């Protein structure tokens, strides 16, 4: 697996992460909480219509986003993960920390 991007996630009292393989175009969810893992995997397996902002706060266009198509699509889809699943993306938490400490 050639990981090109990793980001920490959390659900309830569990920390985990998502690894994206750009060559295989596949995201892998590592999370001890089975419900949170399933919710995240289901979300990432679907194509989404996302309102993407542009020049102003009133300038949006609907774009079709396949989270596994490429790294940028994954990142864009992850901005809506919380609303869809209650799984939090911990953008600033180091993934190495999460691997060492998978619980709060």
C-alpha positions in Angstrom: 0.0 0.0 0.0 1.4 3.4 -1.0 -0.1 5.8 1.4 -0.2 9.3 0.0 -2.4 11.0 2.7 -3.4 10.2 6.3 -5.7 12.1 8.6 -6.8 11.4 12.2 -10.4 10.8 13.1 -12.4 10.3 16.3 -15.7 8.8 17.2 -17.1 8.7 20.7 -14.0 7.7 22.9 -11.9 6.2 20.1 -9.2 7.7 18.0 -8.4 6.4 14.5 -7.3 7.5 11.1 -7.9 7.3 7.4 -5.1 6.3 5.0 -5.5 7.1 1.3 -3.6 5.1 -1.3 -3.4 7.4 -4.4 -2.2 4.6 -6.7 -5.0 2.2 -5.8 -7.5 5.1 -5.3 -8.6 3.5 -2.0 -9.2 4.9 1.5 -8.7 2.6 4.5 -10.4 3.4 7.8 -8.6 2.3 11.0 -10.9 2.8 14.0 -11.6 0.5 17.0 -15.2 1.6 17.2 -17.0 -0.6 14.7 -20.0 1.7 14.3 -17.8 4.7 13.6 -15.7 2.6 11.2 -18.7 1.4 9.3 -20.3 4.9 9.1 -17.0 6.3 7.7 -16.5 3.4 5.2 -20.1 3.7 4.0 -19.7 7.5 3.6 -16.4 7.2 1.7 -17.9 4.5 -0.6 -20.5 6.9 -2.0 -20.4 9.8 -4.4 -21.7 13.0 -2.9 -23.1 16.3 -4.2 -21.2 19.0 -2.2 -21.8 22.8 -2.3 -18.3 24.1 -2.9 -17.5 27.8 -2.1 -15.8 30.1 -4.5 -15.3 33.9 -4.4 -17.8 34.9 -1.7 -19.9 33.4 1.0 -22.8 33.4 -1.4 -20.9 31.9 -4.4 -21.4 28.1 -4.3 -21.6 25.5 -7.0 -22.8 21.9 -6.5 -20.1 19.5 -7.5 -20.2 15.7 -7.7 -17.4 14.3 -5.5 -16.1 10.7 -5.4 -14.1 10.6 -2.1 -11.8 7.8 -3.4 -11.1 9.4 -6.9 -8.1 11.4 -5.7 -6.6 13.0 -2.6 -8.2 16.4 -3.1 -11.7 14.8 -3.6 -11.1 12.8 -0.4 -10.2 16.0 1.5 -13.2 17.8 0.2 -15.6 14.9 1.1 -14.0 14.8 4.6 -15.1 18.4 5.3 -18.7 17.0 5.3 -18.0 13.8 7.2 -19.2 15.1 10.6 -22.6 16.2 9.3 -23.2 12.8 7.7 -21.8 10.5 10.4 -20.8 12.3 13.6 -17.3 11.1 13.0 -14.9 14.0 13.6 -11.9 14.6 11.4 -9.0 15.7 13.6 -7.2 17.7 10.9 -4.4 18.9 13.3 -3.9 15.8 15.4 -0.7 13.9 14.3 -1.6 10.4 12.9 1.5 9.0 14.6 0.1 10.1 18.0 -3.2 8.4 17.2 -1.4 5.2 16.3 0.3 5.2 19.7 -2.8 6.4 21.7 -6.0 5.1 20.1 -8.2 6.3 23.0 -8.7 9.6 24.8 
